[in-house]
């Protein structure tokens, strides 16, 4: 029997969880799985894409705007939709969708239930004082039909440390659409720099790409560039993305003397422009479970400096094609980025090709989709047994 998977999303947002869920659906063969989608928000930039993919898979798409106070009602409604559509599996993404999904699961005896745990910091979404209660609910409400999917080995270890039984955890490494990334030729690199206002002779461009939050620690890149420039070595910081810290980071750049040494580009409709302009991706995020932007950068031939001990650091190719840094010292980040930038200057083509090959071997979204399909089939077989 072809599985019919009802995906439960927090929204139709163009973020890591949204892009992963959409990418997995795109890479599932409709002959092997039907897919329907319910989002707990009215709209979002990925809605049309989810609607197209659900229709291609013989499923439906629904918006069910739901806040935390409406979790139980939404779970009952999703259980009704699952029955009406003949869903055989439930698959939630992120904490609020998981809370709704567990209500629906409890009303659908026999249906396998999956939740992809994209980030444990979401457990503090309701505030740090409630986090212990969230953890207790999370662990105690698991049952034998529930599978927690960790998106990295780092996150699987973190889940076990929180008390989630190892028997309930399966690891499916995230992936990216390799067809969406490519190594930019030199002419494109130069054009991208000009478009972003980066002057000739700026030195290596250190890129940080993504949402500008404290957890992503984008100021680390600014401080590393300031340290390099203070030591007489040219470098340029490029921060691409929006977020609650955008204005604060402009002030940080000014305080570091980077009015002529940093570009805060804001939201870019095509992030590939920033990747093309860069020599190195700086990814100093803390508590990073995976790091899609790291995998995408490697697929574009861009080497990476990442924080040691995170899920992102597990994605990296071996030196000299990557660097990791522990701690916050700007000098350490500056030195690591300079080593990598020097290696790029000496052999850009070689490093680019090796980074791309590493991404093809480890971060292909088609592999990720296949592993999810195998989980669905395995759960269905166990349920029938």
Secondary structure, 3 states (H helix, E strand, C coil): CCEEEEEEECCCCCCHHHHHHHHHHHCCCCCCEEEEEEECCCCCCCHHHHHHHHHHCCCCEEECCCCHHHHHHHHHHHHHHHHHHCCCEEEEECHHHHHHHHHHHHCCCCCEEEEEECCHHHHHCCCCCCHHHHHHHHHHCCCCCEEEEECCHHHHHHHHHCCCCHHHEEECCCCECHHHCCCCCHHHHHHHHHHCCCCCCCCEEEEEECCCCCCCCCHHHHHHHHHHHHCCCCEEEEEECCCCCHHHHHHHHHHCCCCCCEEEEECCCCCHHHHHHCCEEEECCCCCCCCHHHHHHHHCCCEEEEECCCCHHHHCCCCCCEEEECCCCHHHHHHHHHHHHHHHHHCHHHHHHHHHHHHHHHCEHHHHHHHHHHHHHHHHHHHHC
